[in-house]
Amino acid sequence: MPKVNFRLDGTLYAALTRRARGANLSLSGFIRQLLEQAVDERKRYVFSSQDEILATSIQILSIVATSVGQQSPKALEQGMAQARAILAERGLLGGEDAL
């Protein structure tokens, strides 16, 4: 198997490392999948095997959040703050108020 070496700036390296950790992949495995996506003629999303699980999880969490919010707005607020912190730690928020 051919080997490729290249340099990254610190910010990009940190972001890729967080995203790889969030996807439960090694950095090399994550970058390999990104490169596969870049050359895929059908332009499909490489991580599509997890899309169904993600969609189902979002639906379930939305139902739970609605229920918790109706019963205890303060508990919902605390849960959302925790979710923001976890997502930020993994580099999965687009901005400060993405959630």
Biopython code that builds the backbone (N, CA, C, O; Angstrom):
import numpy as np
from Bio.PDB.StructureBuilder import StructureBuilder

atoms = [
    (1, "MET", "N", (0.855, -1.172, 0.000)),
    (1, "MET", "CA", (0.000, 0.000, 0.000)),
    (1, "MET", "C", (0.901, 1.235, 0.000)),
    (1, "MET", "O", (1.811, 1.332, 0.823)),
    (2, "PRO", "N", (0.659, 2.183, -0.914)),
    (2, "PRO", "CA", (1.452, 3.410, -0.941)),
    (2, "PRO", "C", (1.235, 4.227, 0.337)),
    (2, "PRO", "O", (0.183, 4.146, 0.971)),
    (3, "LYS", "N", (2.227, 4.994, 0.691)),
    (3, "LYS", "CA", (2.168, 5.839, 1.881)),
    (3, "LYS", "C", (2.319, 7.290, 1.448)),
    (3, "LYS", "O", (3.146, 7.607, 0.593)),
    (4, "VAL", "N", (1.503, 8.186, 2.050)),
    (4, "VAL", "CA", (1.537, 9.609, 1.733)),
    (4, "VAL", "C", (1.824, 10.372, 3.020)),
    (4, "VAL", "O", (1.206, 10.108, 4.052)),
    (5, "ASN", "N", (2.744, 11.302, 2.963)),
    (5, "ASN", "CA", (3.050, 12.165, 4.104)),
    (5, "ASN", "C", (2.789, 13.611, 3.712)),
    (5, "ASN", "O", (3.132, 14.025, 2.605)),
    (6, "PHE", "N", (2.184, 14.383, 4.614)),
    (6, "PHE", "CA", (1.989, 15.803, 4.364)),
    (6, "PHE", "C", (1.892, 16.534, 5.691)),
    (6, "PHE", "O", (1.666, 15.920, 6.734)),
    (7, "ARG", "N", (2.064, 17.841, 5.645)),
    (7, "ARG", "CA", (2.031, 18.678, 6.851)),
    (7, "ARG", "C", (0.676, 19.382, 6.963)),
    (7, "ARG", "O", (0.053, 19.735, 5.961)),
    (8, "LEU", "N", (0.241, 19.574, 8.208)),
    (8, "LEU", "CA", (-0.997, 20.300, 8.497)),
    (8, "LEU", "C", (-0.687, 21.405, 9.488)),
    (8, "LEU", "O", (0.220, 21.272, 10.310)),
    (9, "ASP", "N", (-1.439, 22.498, 9.414)),
    (9, "ASP", "CA", (-1.257, 23.495, 10.463)),
    (9, "ASP", "C", (-1.942, 22.981, 11.731)),
    (9, "ASP", "O", (-2.778, 22.080, 11.672)),
    (10, "GLY", "N", (-1.584, 23.553, 12.858)),
    (10, "GLY", "CA", (-2.066, 23.069, 14.150)),
    (10, "GLY", "C", (-3.571, 23.095, 14.307)),
    (10, "GLY", "O", (-4.152, 22.188, 14.904)),
    (11, "THR", "N", (-4.210, 24.132, 13.775)),
    (11, "THR", "CA", (-5.657, 24.264, 13.898)),
    (11, "THR", "C", (-6.375, 23.158, 13.126)),
    (11, "THR", "O", (-7.314, 22.546, 13.635)),
    (12, "LEU", "N", (-5.929, 22.908, 11.900)),
    (12, "LEU", "CA", (-6.540, 21.848, 11.100)),
    (12, "LEU", "C", (-6.305, 20.486, 11.731)),
    (12, "LEU", "O", (-7.211, 19.654, 11.779)),
    (13, "TYR", "N", (-5.093, 20.257, 12.211)),
    (13, "TYR", "CA", (-4.768, 18.981, 12.862)),
    (13, "TYR", "C", (-5.670, 18.745, 14.078)),
    (13, "TYR", "O", (-6.196, 17.647, 14.261)),
    (14, "ALA", "N", (-5.846, 19.775, 14.904)),
    (14, "ALA", "CA", (-6.692, 19.650, 16.090)),
    (14, "ALA", "C", (-8.138, 19.358, 15.711)),
    (14, "ALA", "O", (-8.788, 18.520, 16.337)),
    (15, "ALA", "N", (-8.644, 20.046, 14.689)),
    (15, "ALA", "CA", (-10.026, 19.829, 14.252)),
    (15, "ALA", "C", (-10.210, 18.418, 13.697)),
    (15, "ALA", "O", (-11.195, 17.752, 14.015)),
    (16, "LEU", "N", (-9.270, 17.960, 12.870)),
    (16, "LEU", "CA", (-9.368, 16.603, 12.319)),
    (16, "LEU", "C", (-9.276, 15.554, 13.421)),
    (16, "LEU", "O", (-9.981, 14.545, 13.380)),
    (17, "THR", "N", (-8.427, 15.781, 14.386)),
    (17, "THR", "CA", (-8.286, 14.840, 15.496)),
    (17, "THR", "C", (-9.579, 14.744, 16.297)),
    (17, "THR", "O", (-10.008, 13.649, 16.660)),
    (18, "ARG", "N", (-10.207, 15.901, 16.575)),
    (18, "ARG", "CA", (-11.487, 15.897, 17.307)),
    (18, "ARG", "C", (-12.561, 15.167, 16.515)),
    (18, "ARG", "O", (-13.309, 14.364, 17.073)),
    (19, "ARG", "N", (-12.644, 15.442, 15.210)),
    (19, "ARG", "CA", (-13.661, 14.792, 14.389)),
    (19, "ARG", "C", (-13.422, 13.297, 14.296)),
    (19, "ARG", "O", (-14.375, 12.519, 14.327)),
    (20, "ALA", "N", (-12.165, 12.879, 14.183)),
    (20, "ALA", "CA", (-11.837, 11.450, 14.128)),
    (20, "ALA", "C", (-12.247, 10.772, 15.431)),
    (20, "ALA", "O", (-12.843, 9.695, 15.415)),
    (21, "ARG", "N", (-11.926, 11.403, 16.555)),
    (21, "ARG", "CA", (-12.296, 10.855, 17.856)),
    (21, "ARG", "C", (-13.816, 10.761, 17.971)),
    (21, "ARG", "O", (-14.344, 9.774, 18.482)),
    (22, "GLY", "N", (-14.516, 11.792, 17.495)),
    (22, "GLY", "CA", (-15.977, 11.785, 17.526)),
    (22, "GLY", "C", (-16.585, 10.689, 16.675)),
    (22, "GLY", "O", (-17.673, 10.196, 16.977)),
    (23, "ALA", "N", (-15.888, 10.299, 15.606)),
    (23, "ALA", "CA", (-16.356, 9.217, 14.721)),
    (23, "ALA", "C", (-15.815, 7.866, 15.172)),
    (23, "ALA", "O", (-16.055, 6.848, 14.522)),
    (24, "ASN", "N", (-15.084, 7.857, 16.288)),
    (24, "ASN", "CA", (-14.492, 6.633, 16.822)),
    (24, "ASN", "C", (-13.541, 5.980, 15.816)),
    (24, "ASN", "O", (-13.542, 4.762, 15.634)),
    (25, "LEU", "N", (-12.731, 6.819, 15.170)),
    (25, "LEU", "CA", (-11.762, 6.352, 14.184)),
    (25, "LEU", "C", (-10.379, 6.897, 14.528)),
    (25, "LEU", "O", (-10.246, 7.912, 15.212)),
    (26, "SER", "N", (-9.366, 6.207, 14.045)),
    (26, "SER", "CA", (-8.017, 6.772, 14.145)),
    (26, "SER", "C", (-7.960, 7.961, 13.186)),
    (26, "SER", "O", (-8.783, 8.080, 12.278)),
    (27, "LEU", "N", (-6.988, 8.829, 13.399)),
    (27, "LEU", "CA", (-6.841, 9.979, 12.502)),
    (27, "LEU", "C", (-6.601, 9.498, 11.074)),
    (27, "LEU", "O", (-7.193, 10.031, 10.135)),
    (28, "SER", "N", (-5.742, 8.500, 10.902)),
    (28, "SER", "CA", (-5.461, 7.970, 9.561)),
    (28, "SER", "C", (-6.717, 7.385, 8.922)),
    (28, "SER", "O", (-6.986, 7.623, 7.745)),
    (29, "GLY", "N", (-7.484, 6.622, 9.698)),
    (29, "GLY", "CA", (-8.719, 6.034, 9.167)),
    (29, "GLY", "C", (-9.723, 7.091, 8.764)),
    (29, "GLY", "O", (-10.389, 6.964, 7.736)),
    (30, "PHE", "N", (-9.836, 8.142, 9.574)),
    (30, "PHE", "CA", (-10.758, 9.234, 9.273)),
    (30, "PHE", "C", (-10.350, 9.945, 7.992)),
    (30, "PHE", "O", (-11.186, 10.194, 7.123)),
    (31, "ILE", "N", (-9.055, 10.277, 7.870)),
    (31, "ILE", "CA", (-8.573, 10.979, 6.678)),
    (31, "ILE", "C", (-8.708, 10.093, 5.440)),
    (31, "ILE", "O", (-9.043, 10.592, 4.366)),
    (32, "ARG", "N", (-8.453, 8.790, 5.572)),
    (32, "ARG", "CA", (-8.638, 7.880, 4.423)),
    (32, "ARG", "C", (-10.073, 7.940, 3.922)),
    (32, "ARG", "O", (-10.311, 7.984, 2.715)),
    (33, "GLN", "N", (-11.043, 7.941, 4.859)),
    (33, "GLN", "CA", (-12.446, 7.997, 4.443)),
    (33, "GLN", "C", (-12.787, 9.340, 3.799)),
    (33, "GLN", "O", (-13.568, 9.389, 2.849)),
    (34, "LEU", "N", (-12.216, 10.418, 4.302)),
    (34, "LEU", "CA", (-12.436, 11.722, 3.670)),
    (34, "LEU", "C", (-11.896, 11.744, 2.244)),
    (34, "LEU", "O", (-12.528, 12.287, 1.338)),
    (35, "LEU", "N", (-10.720, 11.146, 2.055)),
    (35, "LEU", "CA", (-10.129, 11.095, 0.717)),
    (35, "LEU", "C", (-10.956, 10.210, -0.216)),
    (35, "LEU", "O", (-11.112, 10.523, -1.396)),
    (36, "GLU", "N", (-11.485, 9.105, 0.313)),
    (36, "GLU", "CA", (-12.359, 8.253, -0.505)),
    (36, "GLU", "C", (-13.583, 9.042, -0.968)),
    (36, "GLU", "O", (-14.011, 8.921, -2.116)),
    (37, "GLN", "N", (-14.134, 9.841, -0.077)),
    (37, "GLN", "CA", (-15.291, 10.663, -0.438)),
    (37, "GLN", "C", (-14.930, 11.653, -1.542)),
    (37, "GLN", "O", (-15.724, 11.891, -2.451)),
    (38, "ALA", "N", (-13.748, 12.220, -1.461)),
    (38, "ALA", "CA", (-13.319, 13.226, -2.437)),
    (38, "ALA", "C", (-13.203, 12.657, -3.839)),
    (38, "ALA", "O", (-13.407, 13.388, -4.808)),
    (39, "VAL", "N", (-12.884, 11.382, -3.978)),
    (39, "VAL", "CA", (-12.708, 10.793, -5.307)),
    (39, "VAL", "C", (-13.885, 9.913, -5.732)),
    (39, "VAL", "O", (-13.840, 9.309, -6.803)),
    (40, "ASP", "N", (-14.927, 9.832, -4.920)),
    (40, "ASP", "CA", (-16.095, 9.019, -5.255)),
    (40, "ASP", "C", (-16.863, 9.680, -6.393)),
    (40, "ASP", "O", (-17.327, 10.813, -6.260)),
    (41, "GLU", "N", (-16.992, 8.984, -7.494)),
    (41, "GLU", "CA", (-17.663, 9.553, -8.673)),
    (41, "GLU", "C", (-19.124, 9.879, -8.409)),
    (41, "GLU", "O", (-19.673, 10.806, -9.004)),
    (42, "ARG", "N", (-19.758, 9.122, -7.518)),
    (42, "ARG", "CA", (-21.177, 9.360, -7.225)),
    (42, "ARG", "C", (-21.369, 10.465, -6.194)),
    (42, "ARG", "O", (-22.502, 10.840, -5.893)),
    (43, "LYS", "N", (-20.277, 10.990, -5.650)),
    (43, "LYS", "CA", (-20.297, 12.079, -4.669)),
    (43, "LYS", "C", (-21.159, 11.733, -3.450)),
    (43, "LYS", "O", (-21.784, 12.612, -2.856)),
    (44, "ARG", "N", (-21.187, 10.459, -3.086)),
    (44, "ARG", "CA", (-21.968, 10.066, -1.914)),
    (44, "ARG", "C", (-21.185, 10.380, -0.648)),
    (44, "ARG", "O", (-19.966, 10.548, -0.677)),
    (45, "TYR", "N", (-21.898, 10.452, 0.446)),
    (45, "TYR", "CA", (-21.302, 10.744, 1.736)),
    (45, "TYR", "C", (-20.686, 9.473, 2.299)),
    (45, "TYR", "O", (-21.383, 8.471, 2.457)),
    (46, "VAL", "N", (-19.398, 9.496, 2.604)),
    (46, "VAL", "CA", (-18.668, 8.310, 3.035)),
    (46, "VAL", "C", (-19.258, 7.693, 4.293)),
    (46, "VAL", "O", (-19.273, 6.468, 4.422)),
    (47, "PHE", "N", (-19.738, 8.494, 5.209)),
    (47, "PHE", "CA", (-20.211, 7.974, 6.478)),
    (47, "PHE", "C", (-21.697, 7.606, 6.429)),
    (47, "PHE", "O", (-22.357, 7.600, 7.468)),
    (48, "SER", "N", (-22.236, 7.299, 5.244)),
    (48, "SER", "CA", (-23.660, 7.047, 5.090)),
    (48, "SER", "C", (-24.150, 5.842, 5.876)),
    (48, "SER", "O", (-25.338, 5.765, 6.187)),
    (49, "SER", "N", (-23.279, 4.901, 6.206)),
    (49, "SER", "CA", (-23.716, 3.748, 6.981)),
    (49, "SER", "C", (-24.217, 4.170, 8.356)),
    (49, "SER", "O", (-24.991, 3.444, 8.980)),
    (50, "GLN", "N", (-23.790, 5.327, 8.832)),
    (50, "GLN", "CA", (-24.214, 5.806, 10.144)),
    (50, "GLN", "C", (-25.356, 6.818, 10.049)),
    (50, "GLN", "O", (-25.881, 7.248, 11.076)),
    (51, "ASP", "N", (-25.744, 7.202, 8.839)),
    (51, "ASP", "CA", (-26.780, 8.214, 8.668)),
    (51, "ASP", "C", (-28.126, 7.777, 9.240)),
    (51, "ASP", "O", (-28.812, 8.581, 9.872)),
    (52, "GLU", "N", (-28.518, 6.513, 9.030)),
    (52, "GLU", "CA", (-29.795, 6.031, 9.547)),
    (52, "GLU", "C", (-29.812, 6.060, 11.063)),
    (52, "GLU", "O", (-30.801, 6.467, 11.673)),
    (53, "ILE", "N", (-28.720, 5.628, 11.669)),
    (53, "ILE", "CA", (-28.625, 5.644, 13.128)),
    (53, "ILE", "C", (-28.708, 7.077, 13.634)),
    (53, "ILE", "O", (-29.402, 7.356, 14.611)),
    (54, "LEU", "N", (-28.005, 7.980, 12.972)),
    (54, "LEU", "CA", (-28.028, 9.385, 13.366)),
    (54, "LEU", "C", (-29.435, 9.962, 13.254)),
    (54, "LEU", "O", (-29.889, 10.647, 14.169)),
    (55, "ALA", "N", (-30.128, 9.701, 12.159)),
    (55, "ALA", "CA", (-31.478, 10.227, 11.959)),
    (55, "ALA", "C", (-32.430, 9.707, 13.036)),
    (55, "ALA", "O", (-33.233, 10.465, 13.581)),
    (56, "THR", "N", (-32.339, 8.427, 13.335)),
    (56, "THR", "CA", (-33.193, 7.836, 14.365)),
    (56, "THR", "C", (-32.877, 8.430, 15.735)),
    (56, "THR", "O", (-33.785, 8.728, 16.511)),
    (57, "SER", "N", (-31.604, 8.601, 16.025)),
    (57, "SER", "CA", (-31.190, 9.181, 17.310)),
    (57, "SER", "C", (-31.709, 10.605, 17.459)),
    (57, "SER", "O", (-32.176, 10.991, 18.530)),
    (58, "ILE", "N", (-31.628, 11.382, 16.391)),
    (58, "ILE", "CA", (-32.113, 12.763, 16.436)),
    (58, "ILE", "C", (-33.617, 12.787, 16.699)),
    (58, "ILE", "O", (-34.094, 13.611, 17.480)),
    (59, "GLN", "N", (-34.362, 11.898, 16.060)),
    (59, "GLN", "CA", (-35.804, 11.843, 16.271)),
    (59, "GLN", "C", (-36.139, 11.484, 17.714)),
    (59, "GLN", "O", (-37.001, 12.107, 18.335)),
    (60, "ILE", "N", (-35.447, 10.471, 18.242)),
    (60, "ILE", "CA", (-35.691, 10.043, 19.626)),
    (60, "ILE", "C", (-35.348, 11.170, 20.596)),
    (60, "ILE", "O", (-36.117, 11.468, 21.510)),
    (61, "LEU", "N", (-34.192, 11.792, 20.391)),
    (61, "LEU", "CA", (-33.784, 12.866, 21.294)),
    (61, "LEU", "C", (-34.712, 14.069, 21.212)),
    (61, "LEU", "O", (-34.924, 14.756, 22.212)),
    (62, "SER", "N", (-35.258, 14.328, 20.052)),
    (62, "SER", "CA", (-36.208, 15.428, 19.906)),
    (62, "SER", "C", (-37.479, 15.152, 20.714)),
    (62, "SER", "O", (-38.002, 16.047, 21.377)),
    (63, "ILE", "N", (-37.964, 13.932, 20.658)),
    (63, "ILE", "CA", (-39.160, 13.547, 21.428)),
    (63, "ILE", "C", (-38.880, 13.649, 22.924)),
    (63, "ILE", "O", (-39.692, 14.181, 23.681)),
    (64, "VAL", "N", (-37.718, 13.133, 23.346)),
    (64, "VAL", "CA", (-37.353, 13.183, 24.768)),
    (64, "VAL", "C", (-37.205, 14.639, 25.226)),
    (64, "VAL", "O", (-37.696, 15.004, 26.294)),
    (65, "ALA", "N", (-36.535, 15.466, 24.425)),
    (65, "ALA", "CA", (-36.340, 16.870, 24.793)),
    (65, "ALA", "C", (-37.673, 17.599, 24.916)),
    (65, "ALA", "O", (-37.852, 18.415, 25.819)),
    (66, "THR", "N", (-38.601, 17.312, 24.022)),
    (66, "THR", "CA", (-39.921, 17.941, 24.090)),
    (66, "THR", "C", (-40.630, 17.551, 25.378)),
    (66, "THR", "O", (-41.206, 18.397, 26.061)),
    (67, "SER", "N", (-40.585, 16.281, 25.700)),
    (67, "SER", "CA", (-41.226, 15.789, 26.922)),
    (67, "SER", "C", (-40.581, 16.381, 28.171)),
    (67, "SER", "O", (-41.282, 16.849, 29.069)),
    (68, "VAL", "N", (-39.251, 16.362, 28.232)),
    (68, "VAL", "CA", (-38.543, 16.909, 29.390)),
    (68, "VAL", "C", (-38.813, 18.412, 29.498)),
    (68, "VAL", "O", (-39.031, 18.925, 30.596)),
    (69, "GLY", "N", (-38.801, 19.108, 28.379)),
    (69, "GLY", "CA", (-39.049, 20.548, 28.386)),
    (69, "GLY", "C", (-40.422, 20.898, 28.920)),
    (69, "GLY", "O", (-40.587, 21.919, 29.588)),
    (70, "GLN", "N", (-41.410, 20.064, 28.636)),
    (70, "GLN", "CA", (-42.759, 20.312, 29.143)),
    (70, "GLN", "C", (-42.841, 20.064, 30.647)),
    (70, "GLN", "O", (-43.567, 20.755, 31.362)),
    (71, "GLN", "N", (-42.086, 19.069, 31.116)),
    (71, "GLN", "CA", (-42.154, 18.713, 32.536)),
    (71, "GLN", "C", (-41.202, 19.544, 33.391)),
    (71, "GLN", "O", (-41.536, 19.913, 34.517)),
    (72, "SER", "N", (-40.019, 19.837, 32.857)),
    (72, "SER", "CA", (-39.017, 20.568, 33.637)),
    (72, "SER", "C", (-38.116, 21.382, 32.712)),
    (72, "SER", "O", (-37.081, 20.889, 32.263)),
    (73, "PRO", "N", (-38.500, 22.611, 32.428)),
    (73, "PRO", "CA", (-37.679, 23.454, 31.550)),
    (73, "PRO", "C", (-36.241, 23.608, 32.056)),
    (73, "PRO", "O", (-35.311, 23.707, 31.255)),
    (74, "LYS", "N", (-36.056, 23.629, 33.382)),
    (74, "LYS", "CA", (-34.711, 23.782, 33.927)),
    (74, "LYS", "C", (-33.855, 22.553, 33.611)),
    (74, "LYS", "O", (-32.678, 22.698, 33.280)),
    (75, "ALA", "N", (-34.421, 21.350, 33.707)),
    (75, "ALA", "CA", (-33.678, 20.126, 33.370)),
    (75, "ALA", "C", (-33.301, 20.126, 31.888)),
    (75, "ALA", "O", (-32.201, 19.709, 31.522)),
    (76, "LEU", "N", (-34.213, 20.592, 31.043)),
    (76, "LEU", "CA", (-33.915, 20.680, 29.604)),
    (76, "LEU", "C", (-32.769, 21.657, 29.360)),
    (76, "LEU", "O", (-31.869, 21.375, 28.569)),
    (77, "GLU", "N", (-32.797, 22.787, 30.026)),
    (77, "GLU", "CA", (-31.733, 23.790, 29.873)),
    (77, "GLU", "C", (-30.375, 23.213, 30.288)),
    (77, "GLU", "O", (-29.377, 23.426, 29.599)),
    (78, "GLN", "N", (-30.333, 22.493, 31.394)),
    (78, "GLN", "CA", (-29.079, 21.888, 31.859)),
    (78, "GLN", "C", (-28.598, 20.822, 30.869)),
    (78, "GLN", "O", (-27.407, 20.741, 30.571)),
    (79, "GLY", "N", (-29.520, 20.010, 30.364)),
    (79, "GLY", "CA", (-29.155, 18.971, 29.392)),
    (79, "GLY", "C", (-28.608, 19.566, 28.104)),
    (79, "GLY", "O", (-27.646, 19.047, 27.538)),
    (80, "MET", "N", (-29.214, 20.646, 27.641)),
    (80, "MET", "CA", (-28.742, 21.302, 26.418)),
    (80, "MET", "C", (-27.352, 21.889, 26.630)),
    (80, "MET", "O", (-26.518, 21.841, 25.726)),
    (81, "ALA", "N", (-27.093, 22.441, 27.810)),
    (81, "ALA", "CA", (-25.767, 22.993, 28.107)),
    (81, "ALA", "C", (-24.718, 21.885, 28.093)),
    (81, "ALA", "O", (-23.618, 22.070, 27.572)),
    (82, "GLN", "N", (-25.063, 20.741, 28.664)),
    (82, "GLN", "CA", (-24.141, 19.601, 28.651)),
    (82, "GLN", "C", (-23.905, 19.117, 27.226)),
    (82, "GLN", "O", (-22.774, 18.799, 26.856)),
    (83, "ALA", "N", (-24.962, 19.060, 26.430)),
    (83, "ALA", "CA", (-24.834, 18.618, 25.033)),
    (83, "ALA", "C", (-23.920, 19.565, 24.257)),
    (83, "ALA", "O", (-23.064, 19.115, 23.496)),
    (84, "ARG", "N", (-24.099, 20.885, 24.448)),
    (84, "ARG", "CA", (-23.237, 21.863, 23.774)),
    (84, "ARG", "C", (-21.772, 21.655, 24.140)),
    (84, "ARG", "O", (-20.894, 21.722, 23.280)),
    (85, "ALA", "N", (-21.514, 21.404, 25.424)),
    (85, "ALA", "CA", (-20.133, 21.215, 25.883)),
    (85, "ALA", "C", (-19.517, 19.973, 25.239)),
    (85, "ALA", "O", (-18.367, 20.010, 24.801)),
    (86, "ILE", "N", (-20.264, 18.888, 25.180)),
    (86, "ILE", "CA", (-19.760, 17.645, 24.580)),
    (86, "ILE", "C", (-19.515, 17.832, 23.086)),
    (86, "ILE", "O", (-18.478, 17.417, 22.567)),
    (87, "LEU", "N", (-20.466, 18.454, 22.399)),
    (87, "LEU", "CA", (-20.311, 18.674, 20.959)),
    (87, "LEU", "C", (-19.145, 19.612, 20.662)),
    (87, "LEU", "O", (-18.405, 19.395, 19.703)),
    (88, "ALA", "N", (-18.978, 20.646, 21.472)),
    (88, "ALA", "CA", (-17.863, 21.579, 21.274)),
    (88, "ALA", "C", (-16.535, 20.867, 21.492)),
    (88, "ALA", "O", (-15.579, 21.082, 20.747)),
    (89, "GLU", "N", (-16.482, 20.026, 22.507)),
    (89, "GLU", "CA", (-15.254, 19.275, 22.798)),
    (89, "GLU", "C", (-14.849, 18.394, 21.620)),
    (89, "GLU", "O", (-13.661, 18.190, 21.372)),
    (90, "ARG", "N", (-15.835, 17.873, 20.899)),
    (90, "ARG", "CA", (-15.556, 16.995, 19.762)),
    (90, "ARG", "C", (-15.462, 17.754, 18.445)),
    (90, "ARG", "O", (-15.270, 17.144, 17.393)),
    (91, "GLY", "N", (-15.594, 19.060, 18.490)),
    (91, "GLY", "CA", (-15.474, 19.864, 17.278)),
    (91, "GLY", "C", (-16.675, 19.746, 16.361)),
    (91, "GLY", "O", (-16.544, 19.889, 15.145)),
    (92, "LEU", "N", (-17.855, 19.484, 16.932)),
    (92, "LEU", "CA", (-19.035, 19.241, 16.116)),
    (92, "LEU", "C", (-20.029, 20.395, 16.089)),
    (92, "LEU", "O", (-21.129, 20.248, 15.558)),
    (93, "LEU", "N", (-19.657, 21.539, 16.654)),
    (93, "LEU", "CA", (-20.531, 22.711, 16.599)),
    (93, "LEU", "C", (-20.039, 23.664, 15.530)),
    (93, "LEU", "O", (-18.835, 23.877, 15.390)),
    (94, "GLY", "N", (-20.960, 24.237, 14.778)),
    (94, "GLY", "CA", (-20.584, 25.167, 13.737)),
    (94, "GLY", "C", (-20.237, 26.540, 14.267)),
    (94, "GLY", "O", (-19.493, 27.281, 13.626)),
    (95, "GLY", "N", (-20.755, 26.887, 15.411)),
    (95, "GLY", "CA", (-20.501, 28.194, 16.015)),
    (95, "GLY", "C", (-20.967, 28.165, 17.458)),
    (95, "GLY", "O", (-21.427, 27.136, 17.954)),
    (96, "GLU", "N", (-20.848, 29.286, 18.120)),
    (96, "GLU", "CA", (-21.209, 29.367, 19.544)),
    (96, "GLU", "C", (-22.668, 29.003, 19.799)),
    (96, "GLU", "O", (-22.974, 28.323, 20.779)),
    (97, "ASP", "N", (-23.563, 29.445, 18.933)),
    (97, "ASP", "CA", (-24.995, 29.223, 19.187)),
    (97, "ASP", "C", (-25.577, 28.208, 18.208)),
    (97, "ASP", "O", (-26.737, 28.338, 17.817)),
    (98, "ALA", "N", (-24.813, 27.212, 17.805)),
    (98, "ALA", "CA", (-25.281, 26.241, 16.832)),
    (98, "ALA", "C", (-26.358, 25.328, 17.404)),
    (98, "ALA", "O", (-27.134, 24.756, 16.638)),
    (99, "LEU", "N", (-26.429, 25.179, 18.683)),
    (99, "LEU", "CA", (-27.445, 24.307, 19.277)),
    (99, "LEU", "C", (-28.524, 25.117, 19.943)),
    (99, "LEU", "O", (-29.466, 24.553, 20.499)),
]
sb = StructureBuilder()
sb.init_structure("model")
sb.init_model(0)
sb.init_chain("A")
sb.init_seg("    ")
for serial, (resi, resn, name, xyz) in enumerate(atoms, 1):
    if name == "N":
        sb.init_residue(resn, " ", resi, " ")
    sb.init_atom(name, np.array(xyz, "f"), 0.0, 1.0, " ", f" {name:<3s}", serial, name[0])
structure = sb.get_structure()
